[in-house]
Amino acid sequence: MTGWGDPIHPDTVSSLMPSLIKSHNAPKDGPKPVEPLPRARLHDLRHVHATTLLLAGVPVHVVAARLGHVDPSITPRVYAHVIRAAEASAAEIFAKVIGE
């Protein structure tokens, strides 16, 4: 919301990303970060959020709801690579437990 109570247009927030990343990578005061942030769009943070949740084991339907996917089948299609990685990890954990 703006200071007047109006909603902020999404393009306004998106346009802040390059300047925020630039400020982080080249601060006016203090040291530069060891690893600078890469170029990113605001929408990329949505993917980071979803990927982090899926890798942490949050159920797909919960992630779908957080992303606002009306059709939850969209989420596994978009994030299939993440889900496959989590499934492989689960298989490795199971094999380790059985092998002990």
C-alpha positions in Angstrom: 0.0 0.0 0.0 1.1 3.5 -0.7 1.2 6.2 1.9 -2.3 7.2 0.6 -3.7 3.7 1.1 -3.7 2.8 -2.6 -2.4 -0.6 -3.7 1.1 -0.6 -5.2 1.3 -1.5 -8.8 3.3 -4.7 -9.4 5.6 -3.0 -11.9 6.6 -0.6 -9.2 7.8 -3.4 -6.9 9.4 -5.2 -9.9 11.4 -2.2 -10.9 13.0 -2.0 -7.4 14.8 -5.3 -7.8 17.7 -4.1 -9.9 18.4 -1.2 -7.6 18.1 -3.4 -4.5 20.5 -5.9 -5.9 22.9 -3.1 -7.0 22.8 -1.6 -3.5 23.6 -5.0 -2.0 26.4 -5.7 -4.3 28.0 -2.3 -4.1 27.1 -0.8 -0.7 27.9 2.9 -0.1 29.1 2.0 3.4 30.8 -1.2 4.5 32.4 -4.1 2.7 31.1 -5.6 -0.5 29.6 -9.1 -0.2 31.9 -12.0 -0.7 29.4 -13.4 -3.3 27.4 -10.7 -5.1 23.8 -11.4 -5.9 23.1 -12.2 -9.5 20.6 -10.3 -11.7 17.1 -11.4 -10.7 13.5 -10.4 -11.2 10.9 -10.2 -8.5 9.2 -13.2 -10.1 12.4 -15.2 -9.5 11.8 -14.9 -5.7 8.5 -16.7 -6.2 10.4 -19.7 -7.7 13.0 -19.6 -5.0 10.2 -19.7 -2.4 8.5 -22.6 -4.1 11.7 -24.6 -4.6 12.9 -24.0 -1.0 9.5 -25.3 0.3 9.5 -28.3 -1.9 13.1 -29.3 -1.1 12.2 -28.9 2.6 9.5 -31.5 2.2 6.4 -29.3 2.2 3.6 -31.1 0.4 3.0 -30.1 -3.2 -0.6 -29.1 -2.5 0.5 -26.8 0.3 3.0 -25.1 -2.0 0.4 -24.9 -4.8 -1.9 -23.1 -2.4 0.8 -20.6 -1.3 1.5 -19.8 -4.9 -2.1 -19.3 -5.6 -2.3 -22.1 -8.2 -6.0 -22.6 -8.8 -5.2 -26.0 -10.4 -2.7 -27.8 -8.1 -1.5 -29.9 -11.0 0.4 -26.9 -12.3 2.8 -27.0 -9.4 4.3 -30.5 -10.1 4.6 -29.7 -13.8 6.5 -26.4 -13.2 8.6 -27.8 -10.4 9.0 -31.4 -11.6 12.8 -31.2 -11.5 12.7 -30.2 -7.8 10.2 -33.0 -6.9 12.4 -35.6 -8.7 15.4 -34.5 -6.7 13.4 -34.8 -3.5 12.2 -38.3 -4.5 15.8 -39.3 -5.2 16.8 -38.0 -1.8 14.0 -40.0 -0.2 15.1 -43.1 -1.9 18.7 -42.6 -0.7 17.5 -42.1 2.9 15.4 -45.3 2.7 18.3 -47.3 1.2 20.6 -46.1 4.0 18.1 -47.0 6.7 17.5 -50.4 5.3 21.2 -51.0 4.9 21.9 -50.3 8.6 
